[in-house]
Amino acid sequence: MNLSSFLLMRQEIALLLIILLLVIAEIFIPKRRKVSIVHLSVFLFGIHAIVGFFEIDESTLFGGMFRSNNLIHFFKNVLNIGVLILLLQSADWIEEKIVNQNKGSEFFILLFSSLLGIYFMISAGDFLMFYLGLELSTLPVTALAAYETMKRISSESGIKLILSSALASGVSLFGISMLYATTGSIYFSEIVQALTSTNLTLLGMVLLFAGISFKISLVPFHFWTADVYEGAPISIASYLSVISKGAAVFILMIILFTVLKPLAPIWENMIYTIAIATMFIGNLFALRQQNMKRFLAFSSIAQAGFILLGLIEGSQLGTATVVYFVLIYIFSNLAAFGVVQAISLQTGKERIKDYEGLYRTNPNLSLVLMLALFSLAGIPPVAGFFGKFFLFTAAASKGFFLLVFLAVVNVTISLYYYLLVVRAMFLRKGDNPIPFFRNKVYMRIGLVITVLGILLLGIYSPLYDYIYDLSSALN
Amino acid sequence: MNLNLVILIPLIPLLVFLVLGLFYKKIKPAVSGYIGVLGLLFSTGLALYTAYRYFIAIGKTEGVYKTIVEKTVWMNFTDSLRIDMGILLDPIAVMMLIVVSVISLMVHIYSRGYMKGDPGYTKYFAFLSLFTFSMYGLVLATNLFQIYIFWELVGVSSYLLIGYYYTKESAVAAAKKAFVVTRFADLGFLIGILIIGYYTGTYDFETLNNPEGNSILNWAATSFMGLSALTWALILIFIGGAGKSAMFPLHIWLPDAMEGPTPVSALIHAATMVVAGVYLVARLFPMYYFIEDGFALNIVAFIGAFTALFAAVIAITQTDIKRVLAFSTMSQLGYMMLALGVSGYDGHDGLGFMSSMFHLFTHAMFKALLFLCAGSVIHAIHSNYLKDMGGLRKYMPITNITFLIAALAIAGVPPLAGFWSKDEILVAAFEHSLFLYVVGLFVAGLTAFYIFRIYFGIFWGKEGNYKEKPHESPGSMTAPLLILALLSIFGGFIPFSEFISPDKSGFETHLNLPLAAVAVFAGLLGIVLSWIFYKKESKLADKFAKGFGAFYTWAYHKFYFDELYLFVTKRILFNGIARGAAKFDKKYVDGTMVGIGNQTVNTSEKIKGIQSGKVQDYAFAFIAGAVVLAIICIYLWLN
């Protein structure tokens, strides 16, 4: 082991250093200047995100426990961008509400630790590393969900999240142990050699799948989602619905496409069923929500259902469309959460009804939210359309036309409720509209980046071509 | 041919949209109107120049109009499926360019007067430009994917324009209905595209439409429920087209869409967007014709014929003049679909295709004119309802004359534009099936009847109770009326069959005198009947009677005829069938669609209880879900 092989873990090491730096900063920065921790964190992470774009070799470490390839590296960069936007959108909130409670640095340290866990999880080459990463990514977030300790609902959300995720991680560990029992290995590359479809391996597969599905909030493993999103601070709901979910989709894809490849005919059926259930349940629940955060929770469940249409393809095309969709989804959903965050911070209002007449008082914010919702609904020419269309093409390329049909039915249902919000903002007067306000610089940058993403990612085709090339790595 | 100029045609409205959209606060309303009109003026000029170059300067090579395509690879979607972006010129695309340009330009000019003083003036022009851009994009698309993008974009801009009067609850509801219903139809379109991509490996129109190409020869590869996969794809695509073109039973959004500003109705719901469905079928016509002996084409024909009849009958009963025009549009679109459905491919067999496009062209002119006249009337008396109108010819001479011209054109009176195109459609239908011909002929009569019913109602008869004296609209509004009236008069003399035919080689047409005579007779009969019922009641018959002299005396004095017609039309047709059909439409067709929506919402309400808020329940569901999934996996899917 030498320096160059350690550089394969450059991202992880850099993030760890940032965390340690923040711990030191927390000790040495005097109390009245704690605000500077916010700036420091955003600055450091910004540099980290940019440096991340330098290439990394493709290789493995620790006897195959840790893998690095271009696709994984690209995905880490995608997550970095997402987290950076999230930080920009949360910075004002931390500055105004949290710093004076003297726990500003906690937020960043916990958030970065969770991201570190995600890095390890998606780089995993065996189930031990995967499990460690999974836990490291979940535990700090449960603390963050209960972050606003003054609010009862926030604590409730934290408790619900930790209980549910403990169950989920136990179940997936049980599943892993069954796979180990039947194949005698925890290494991905060895399991795939030894895997046969027996009852025990199938049980193992289902339990493992259930554990990861929990993080993606697929039906019926989704129940925690709405309650936790509603109670948690918006940044954390946003993190759960975008970063954590995206990472879980990615690792599920790696496991299905590489480790469980021999069971493909069976998990295709499973994905098929779960996809239909997830799309319908997510959409039907979203229809009647009054609270923006719960609304976005169910919408994000439905979106996860659509992602499964790419997963079911099971090869390079599926990988490319899923990664592409997740990238676009990150931008769209962050834009939506960003607006909700901005409004909540200024006025404390979170109900859809409160958004009535928003266009007249805050036209720019309502345009951002409209673009975000159009992107989530998949209306051209914004990016979300391309993401969805390609997912459908992936499923259609395997001949799953019924599934595609049901998905498109769901797109229409989802259009209905996304339009409800658009209508509230643009087409209703509202008795008591949210007054005009100006966002601070961080929030504005955050929103502008997401809008650019929504507008340009779909049209800029080399991006997809690039992802498609990278996607051969999985197969 | 240099396509650099052609690409400017859509880009100019896009630029106008961006400028107006980004600087809407800084631009004065009057200036934004000028920017919009000026932009469109350039586009129209370029479109006309393109048409001149394409049809005349370059003309045919080896007897056919070549399809000119310029495209770049936009994305290599998989190793085998490529998606391009570009522009495509062929006869129907060039023809559509002219239609979109001319109508949009007229509507832009007209809107300067009509929307004057409206608080959202700049926004309105921005939306208009966005719509025009999308429509150009749709027309010029080179492949299914590209056309789908613009297809949806057209839907979005139409949504914005219908809901323009956002303070009106009904306008907002209508906008949403239009968007969701057409999206629902687009479901079919999208899946159709995916199926075509799967079986043919290309989205490219040129490849797909090549009669000798593999895509068409290999259609029989797979079948589902007795039809080949590609036939299913075409049927699904037609569903998408039917949604946009308001074919039965996906038409329910169109009458409601009349809530938008009237110039918007003229542009979107008469001349351009609603013909997108017809254009789509025409765009893929060789596929429709060759795959499985044109099975899908028969569906197109019958749906078209039924819609034409159904809508015409309903149009008789409506009292809101814009709704009459909306149903009339539906009916005429049904005509176009019918014509496509009965068309053949080679040479003179392509008469249906040609007449459909011809009718699309002429209909755009006179229907836009009708809408703009209606807008002029509404502008003057601030009401949409016939009961508030009457005797307006004295106050609004230009509107009166131009409306009359348009009405004569749609009624198929020679030598106005509508006569020529409608006649060709009827000839094509006659050559294909007697039944469809009879339906078409009957609709022709009905059309004349309902359009003159509102004509007499608006401009003749007893004067309404006007609070202030109605006055003719300003020049910015009457000028487009006059231009469109000229086009409605002379548009029919264009030798369309020279330019447009399915095989692109053109053919000669001759007037089929007996059939033309029958059609004209049907039209005149409709006019006379409506005259008897709606003009006579006004007791101001004398003046008009001189115009029709002999006809009038004949009809008037043959009292028993009058009674008979009265009985047939008023009792049976009007009260019995038409009312019934209108009710049926309202209650069942509309009701079913709304019902589906409500049911979804109800289900959503019912299952809400599952989300109890208790972690124990969630854990139970989690474990139960995993166990059930495992059991299914092991016992159902393992072998």
Interface residues (C-beta under 8 A of the other chain):
Chain A: I159 K160 L163 S164 L167 A168 V171 S197 N199 L202 L203 M205 V206 L207 F209 A210 F214 V219 P220 F221 F223 W224 A226 D227 P265 I266 N269 M270 T273 I274 I281 L284 F285 L287 R288 Q316 L317 F374 I379 P380 P381 F385 F389 F390 F392 T393 A396 S397 G399 F401 V404 F405 V408 V409 V411 T412 I413 L415 Y416 L419 R423 F426 L427 R428 K429 S461 Y464 D465 Y468
Chain B: W74 M75 N76 F77 T78 L81 I83 F145 Y148 I149 F150 E152 L153 V156 G163 Y166 T167 V172 A175 K176 F179 V180 R183 F184 L187 L190 I191 L194 I195 G197 Y198 G597 T600 V601 T603 S604 E605 I607 K608 Q611 G613 V615 D617 Y618 A619 A621 F622 I623 A624 G625 A626 L629 A630 I632 C633 I634 L636 W637 L638
